[in-house]
Amino acid sequence: MQRLRIWGWVAICFSLLTPLYCYGRSQWQRPAQTPQIQQLFAGITYQRQIYTSPRPYIVHIAKINLTHPGIRLIATPGQPADDDNEFHAEPTSAFLTQFRLQLAMNAGYFYHFNEKTPWDYAPHVGDRVNVLGQSISMGQQYSPRQAKWPVLCFDQNQQGTIVETGSCPPDTLHAVAGNYTLRPNQPLKLDSDKPYARSIAALDQAGTTLWLIVVDGKQPNYSEGATLADIEKLIKKLGVDIAINLDGGGSATLVTSTRSGAKLLNAPIHGKWPMNERPVATHLGIYASPIGDVADAKLDSGQIEP
């Protein structure tokens, strides 16, 4: 009887300590709070920027030369049905793996969605969801135009443009929508601009350079997120002409491929759990050619100038 009580207490302690251990381990798995620049693939450079003021936050930037040989884009194709839910939710790393991509980021806003606890949330993987704003993949429109949702469009030549009226040109091959457009020296006038985890896509004036920007957030003392005013300052330094604010918060995810599989470049926090990916509706993916050992080819340990 005594032995049973002891084993009972062991089981209780194990069940209590295991979640704490897993949560602590996930925090240790987050990217280091150190600047970095790394050439991921031919035509793709990644940098991690660290900010300490006015709050701690970490920015992940993938710069893509859309004219570089081997670079190709893809947006998530939908799965049309009789209902209004055009897509099946899946994590960004699953999208990257499914289409054998080299880089991918989450994209448009969607519903239905809730996030109460790590075990009580929606959507789950495979659930059908509805996308807000226009969504196009391989020339086929899966979600229609909505006037208040600006859209990032790429044509047959992979030249990018951001259309504030929400409707891409007829020759658009791929497109994803967001909720705000951002320009250097043209600050948004918002009632509230709180720090938040962000996903941003940005273009130069020619539409031939694409920046995919993810800011980690909701993680005190590690990365507490950026305001849109912070993003406006950042894109000015980068030389961006126009940017679009995509789905952020726990959806914000940037992932790359390595020899051992998909690798998170940022620290997503779905369900209040660090390094936990959220199943989302749409993504923006990049095909690229390798450069040597693309998984770990660090070019410089310092932060680069934009």
C-alpha positions, 0 to 999 in steps of 0.5 A: 500500500505504501509503495502504491502511494509513493508511485502515485505521488511520483505520477502526480509530480511527473504530470505537473513537472512535464509541462513546465519542462516542455515550456522551458525547453521551448524557450531555450529553442528560440533564436538567440538574441544576437544579430546575424546575417546569413545567405540562405540560398542563391538570391536570398539573404536572411538577417536577424536584428535585435532591438532593446529600445523602447522595448526588446524585440527581434526582427527577422528579414529575408531579402529576395532578389526576384530577378535571380535565376532559380527564384520562383514564388508561390501562394497557397492554392485553395480547395474550393467547396460549396461553403465559403471556406476556401482553404484548409489550415496548415502550419507554414512549415507544412506548406514549405515541406509539401511544396518543397520550398526553400523559404515560406512565411504566413500570409493573409488574415482568415476566420474562424479563429480563437485562441484561449489556451494551448489546447483550446484553439481554432482552427486545427490542422485541416480545418476549413477557413475563410480568407479575407481579401483576394487570394490567387495561386498559379493564376486561379483566384480562390478568394475574391477582392474586398475593397478594404483589404489591400493585396500583394500581387505578382505577375508572370514575370514575378514583378511585385506590386501592392494594390490598395484597392484590393484587386490585382491586375488580370495577369496576376499569377500569385496574390495574398492580402493584408489589412494596411499598406505602409510607406516610408515618411507616410505614417498611418493614423491609427487610434491605437498602435500597440507592440505586436508580433508582425508579418510584413511583405515589402517591395522596392520601387521596381517591384523586383526586390521582396522583403519578408519581415517577421517580428516576434512578439508576446514574449516578455524579456525576449521579444515584445513586438513592434508597432507599425510606427517601428515598422515604418522606420525599419522599411525606410532604412531598408529602402522599401517603397511600399509594404503590406501588413499581413496576419501577425500575432501567433500566426507570424512565422518565417521558416526555411528548409535545411538538409534535416527538414524545415527550420523555424527562423523566428519564434512563433507563439501560438497558444501562448507556447513559444516555438509553436506554429499556428495552422493558418490559411495562406502562405507565401513561398519561395523556390530557390537554388542552393549555395553550398551548405545553405543550412549553416553558411553564416557570412557574418555574426554582426548586424548588417547595415540596411 
